[in-house]
Amino acid sequence: MWKLTLPCSRLPLATNSTSCIRAASVRCFSYDSKVRKSANFYYANGVLNATKFGATFNKSGFQFSPNYKLRTGIRNSSSVNPNVATGEFSPSVSSTADSVKRRIEKADLSLCHPVPLESTSDARIPFQVKPKNPSKKETRSVVQQYLQGEKLTLKQIYDPYWALTKPHLSFLIMLSSTCSYVLAPGPTNVAAFLCLTVGTLMASGAANAINMGREPSFDKQMVRTASRPVVRGQITPNEAYQFAAITGTIGCAILYTGVNPTVAALGLLNIVLYSWVYTSLKRRSILNTWVGAVVGAIPPLMGWAACSSLADPGAWLLAALLYAWQFPHFNSLSHNIKTEYRNAGYVMTAFVNPKLNARVALRYSLLMFPICIGMSYFGVCDKYFVLDSSLLNGFLSYRSFMFWWQQHTNYSKATLANGGPTEEAIKKASIYARKTFWGSIWQLPVVLVLMMLHKSGQWDRFFHRDELADESDEIL
C-alpha cells in the first residue's frame, strides 16, 4: 500500500498502485520508498510515465503538481526497480527508466484517465458561439487573394476586418463614452458628439486589431476565439497591425481636431494599455484583469472630458462604475471557461485562485452601491436615482453573492478535508456564475440609461421649475 499526502484541492484518496486521481487539475505524483529510493510519475495522453529515478528524499509520500506547472518527458537515471503491484522498490543494477515504464504500462489504468472537472459540472460558455469552420485555415488572406486577381465581393473583404474590431466590445466602449458626454454638465455640441462617437469606435477597433494580431496561436485553442479572422488566416498579423495603425491614427486625429487634445490623449493611452500592457499580462499574471478594468474605465473619462472638466467628481464616479462592473462580468465568464484559458496559456484568477475569483466579483458588485449614491450626492443625478440604481445593484450583488458563497463552500477547509466538493456543488457554482454573467449584461446598460433619465435638471422644463424659482425670487 502507498501512503498519500494530498496538498491539492478536490482530490479523492487513492491507496494502491492502480488508483489515480480523477481530476484534470492534477496528473503527476512522486513516490518515496523506505529504502530511500524514489521515482516520479506523470499521466499524459493515456499513459502513466515515470521520471526522476534514483533521487533520495527524507520522507515518504506522494506529491502532486498542477497541470499548468508540469514538464513532460522521460529521463533515464540510476537504478530503481519498483514493483507496481505493491509499491515496493528494490535496487537493481540492470533496471532503467524504460523497464520501469514497461512494468507500469501493464498496470490497470482504467481509473487513471483524468476527467476534466468541467465535464461533470455543466460548465460552458454562457452564450452561444457559432464557429465558422475554425479548423479550416486560409492559406492566403482576403487582401492577398484580391491582389492576385481573385474576384471577391465587398462583403467578403469587409466582414473579416469588421470582425477584427470586435464590434460588440467597441460598441459597448463607445456607449459608455457617449453616455458620459450626455451626463456631463458642460455645453453639448452635435459635431463634437459625432467626432467623439466615431473617434472612440476607431480607437477601440485599433486596440482590438492589435490584440488579435498578437494572439492567434493562443486564440485558436479556445472555442470562443477560434473563429477570429487572424486565426482562420483571413487576415495576417502584419495586415492586422497595418489596419490598426491606420484606424488608430485616424481615430485619434478625429478626437484631437473634433473634440480636444485631452480626449485624444486618453484614446491613445487606451490603445497602448489594451494592446500592449493588458495583452502581455494575460500570460504572466492575474493582475491582467485589474489592468483590463482600467482600460474599461477610461472611455467615460473621454466622454466627460469632451465637454467638461475632469476635476468634476462625476467623471471619476462614472469611471469607477465601469471599473467595478468588469469584475462580476469577466470573473463569472472566466469561471466556466477556465480550463480553456489555462490550456491556451493565459493566467486567470478563475483557475489560479477560484475563491479569490468569486470574492472579487462580489466585492466590486457591492462597490456599485456607494458609487451610484455618490452620483446623486455630487449632483450628477437626482435623488431618485439612488432608489432605482439600488434595485439593479442589489440584483447583481445577490447573484454575485450566490456565486461567491458556493465557491466559498466548495473550497472551504472542511470540504477539502472530506475529499473536495461534490459534482452537484461544482455544477451549482457554474450555474451561479452564468447567472452572474447575464445579470451584469443587463445591469450596466440599464444603469447608464437610468443615469441619463435621472440627470439633474433633466425634467425641470417639463415641470416649470425654473419659472417657479423665478417667482419665488421676485416674492422674496
PyMOL commands that set and color helices and strands:
alter all, ss='L'
color gray80, all
select helices_A, chain A and resi 67-69+97-105+117-120+142-147+154-164+167-183+190-214+216-219+229-232+237-258+261-281+288-305+313-336+338-344+349-352+354-377+385-410+413-417+423-453+460-462+465-475
alter helices_A, ss='H'
color red, helices_A
select strands_A, chain A and resi 26-32+38-44+47-51+65-66+81-82+89-90
alter strands_A, ss='S'
color yellow, strands_A
deselect
rebuild
show_as cartoon
